[in-house]
Amino acid sequence: MSTGELLNVDPVEMKFPFELKKQISCSLLVSNKTENHVAFKIKTTNPKKYCVRPNIGIISPNGNCDIVVTMQAQKEPPTEMQCKDKFLLQSVIAPAGASPKDITAEMFNKDQGKVEECKLKVVYITPQQPPSPVTEEADDGFSHCNNTMDNGGSEAKSLVAKSTEEKDAAVQQGTKIRQETDVLKRDGKKTGGVAITLVIIIGLVGIVMGYLFKST
């Protein structure tokens, strides 16, 4: 930012993201610091290359003005991205109630009164390029697996885990039944009822073991 007695100018470096064969614009914010009307005029060392809107104007007391500078499309890149073009912003106190139509060249004659000047540089910058999308390339002779294959593998793992759990439960149940059978053999009386009970228990063991082998 450049601060004078009359105007603040932001920025003082006019940065253009240079691109071939494309018009590029840069904006300036000019603020009136005084309680007076201030007239301004912009000059450049290369008038055919730039369009300035507005290039002259009146800024009311404590008011602002946005100035847009457009560089014409260039056919060739600048050497080492350097630019020697310059701008000059001149300002002077204007009569109260003055309008842009009242601005004359004599108003900015230093012999006629105090004229404030602000020099502006032109800087070319390289526009930021968006990041290139990352593409995955398959090695020669190989192709990417389909996502549905991943889903099928997950389902198979789930079925295996479920079958393993059922197998473990059956083994635990069979062990428990065999332990109860041993207790009955040791402590039970040899009666017909006990014999029937043993037959039933042995049958249950057979059923459990059959289920176990079927699951495997």
C-alpha positions in Angstrom: 0.0 0.0 0.0 1.2 3.5 -0.8 0.1 6.3 1.5 0.1 9.9 0.4 -1.4 13.1 1.8 -4.4 12.7 -0.5 -4.9 9.1 -1.4 -4.1 5.6 -0.3 -3.3 3.2 -3.2 -3.4 -0.6 -2.7 -1.5 -2.4 -4.1 1.5 -0.5 -5.5 2.6 -3.6 -7.5 0.1 -4.5 -10.2 0.4 -8.3 -10.4 -0.9 -10.0 -13.6 -1.1 -13.8 -13.7 0.4 -14.0 -17.2 -1.2 -16.2 -19.9 -0.6 -16.1 -23.6 -3.5 -14.9 -25.8 -5.7 -14.0 -22.9 -6.8 -10.7 -21.4 -5.7 -10.3 -17.8 -7.0 -7.8 -15.3 -5.7 -6.3 -12.1 -7.6 -4.0 -9.7 -6.5 -1.1 -7.5 -8.3 0.3 -4.5 -7.9 4.1 -4.2 -9.1 5.8 -1.0 -9.5 9.5 -0.3 -8.0 10.4 3.0 -9.2 14.0 3.1 -12.4 16.0 3.6 -12.1 17.4 0.1 -13.0 16.1 -3.3 -9.9 14.6 -5.0 -9.4 14.3 -8.8 -7.1 11.6 -10.1 -5.7 10.6 -13.5 -3.7 7.5 -14.5 -0.9 7.4 -17.0 1.2 4.5 -18.4 4.4 4.0 -20.3 2.6 1.6 -22.7 -0.9 3.0 -23.4 -1.6 0.6 -26.3 -1.1 -2.4 -24.1 -3.5 -1.5 -21.3 -7.1 -0.4 -20.8 -7.8 1.5 -17.5 -11.3 2.0 -16.2 -11.8 4.7 -15.0 -8.6 6.4 -16.1 -9.8 9.7 -14.6 -12.3 10.5 -11.8 -13.4 12.3 -8.7 -13.3 10.6 -5.3 -15.6 12.1 -2.7 -14.3 12.9 0.8 -13.3 9.7 2.7 -14.6 7.8 -0.3 -13.1 4.9 -2.3 -12.7 4.0 -6.0 -12.0 0.7 -7.6 -9.8 0.9 -10.7 -9.5 -2.0 -13.1 -6.5 -2.3 -15.4 -6.8 -4.8 -18.2 -3.8 -6.0 -20.2 -4.5 -6.9 -23.8 -3.8 -10.5 -24.9 -0.2 -11.1 -25.6 1.1 -13.3 -28.5 4.6 -13.9 -27.1 5.8 -14.6 -23.6 7.9 -11.9 -21.9 11.6 -12.4 -21.5 12.2 -14.1 -18.1 8.7 -13.0 -17.0 9.9 -9.5 -16.6 8.0 -6.3 -17.4 9.3 -2.7 -17.6 5.8 -1.1 -17.9 4.9 1.4 -15.3 1.9 3.4 -14.2 1.6 6.9 -12.7 -1.4 7.9 -10.5 -1.7 11.6 -10.2 -4.1 13.3 -7.7 -5.1 16.8 -6.8 -7.7 18.5 -4.7 -10.7 19.4 -6.8 -13.4 22.0 -6.3 -16.4 21.0 -4.1 -19.1 19.4 -6.2 -16.8 18.7 -9.2 -17.5 15.8 -11.5 -15.3 13.8 -13.9 -16.5 16.2 -16.7 -14.8 19.1 -14.9 -11.4 17.4 -14.9 -8.8 19.1 -17.2 -5.2 18.5 -18.1 -4.3 21.8 -16.5 -5.4 20.5 -13.1 -2.5 18.1 -13.0 0.1 20.7 -14.1 2.6 21.0 -11.3 3.0 24.7 -12.1 -0.7 25.3 -11.3 -0.6 23.7 -7.8 0.4 20.7 -5.7 0.0 17.4 -7.5 0.5 14.1 -5.7 2.0 11.2 -7.6 2.2 7.5 -7.0 4.3 5.2 -9.2 3.0 1.7 -9.8 5.0 -1.3 -11.0 3.8 -4.1 -13.3 4.7 -7.6 -12.2 4.0 -10.8 -14.1 3.3 -13.9 -12.0 2.8 -17.5 -13.1 -0.8 -18.6 -12.6 -1.2 -21.5 -10.2 -1.8 -24.7 -12.0 -4.3 -27.2 -10.5 -2.8 -30.5 -9.4 -2.8 -33.2 -12.1 -5.2 -36.0 -11.3 -3.3 -39.1 -10.1 -4.0 -42.0 -12.4 -3.2 -45.6 -11.5 -1.5 -47.6 -14.2 -1.5 -51.4 -14.2 1.7 -53.2 -14.7 2.2 -54.9 -18.0 0.2 -58.1 -18.2 -1.9 -57.4 -15.1 -5.3 -55.8 -14.6 -6.9 -54.3 -11.5 -9.2 -56.6 -9.6 -12.9 -55.9 -9.7 -14.4 -54.5 -6.5 -17.0 -57.3 -6.4 -14.2 -59.8 -5.8 -13.3 -58.0 -2.6 -16.9 -58.2 -1.5 -17.1 -62.0 -2.2 -13.9 -62.6 -0.2 -15.4 -60.8 2.8 -18.6 -62.8 2.6 -16.6 -66.1 2.5 -14.5 -65.1 5.5 -17.7 -64.3 7.4 -19.1 -67.8 6.6 -15.9 -69.5 7.6 -15.9 -67.7 11.0 -19.5 -68.6 11.6 -18.8 -72.3 10.8 -15.8 -72.3 13.2 -17.9 -70.8 16.0 -20.6 -73.5 15.5 -18.0 -76.2 15.5 -16.4 -75.0 18.7 -19.8 -74.9 20.4 -20.6 -78.4 19.3 -17.2 -79.7 20.6 -17.9 -78.0 24.0 -21.4 -79.5 24.2 -20.0 -83.0 23.4 -17.3 -82.6 26.1 -19.9 -81.5 28.7 -22.1 -84.6 27.9 -19.2 -87.0 28.1 -18.3 -85.5 31.6 -21.9 -86.0 32.8 -21.9 -89.6 31.5 -18.8 -90.4 33.4 -20.3 -89.0 36.6 -23.4 -91.2 36.1 -21.2 -94.3 35.5 -19.3 -93.7 38.7 -22.1 -92.7 41.1 -25.3 -94.1 39.5 -26.8 -97.5 40.5 -26.9 -100.1 37.9 -30.6 -100.1 37.3 -32.7 -100.3 34.3 -33.5 -96.6 34.5 -29.8 -95.7 34.6 -29.2 -97.9 31.6 -32.0 -96.2 29.7 -30.5 -92.8 30.7 -27.1 -93.9 29.4 -28.6 -95.0 26.1 -30.3 -91.6 25.7 -27.1 -89.7 26.6 -25.0 -91.8 24.2 -27.5 -91.2 21.5 -27.3 -87.4 22.1 -23.5 -87.7 21.9 -23.8 -89.4 18.6 -26.1 -86.7 17.2 -23.7 -83.9 18.4 -20.7 -85.7 16.9 -22.6 -86.3 13.6 -23.4 -82.6 13.4 -19.8 -81.8 14.2 -18.4 -84.0 11.3 -21.1 -82.7 9.0 -20.0 -79.1 9.7 -16.4 -79.9 8.9 
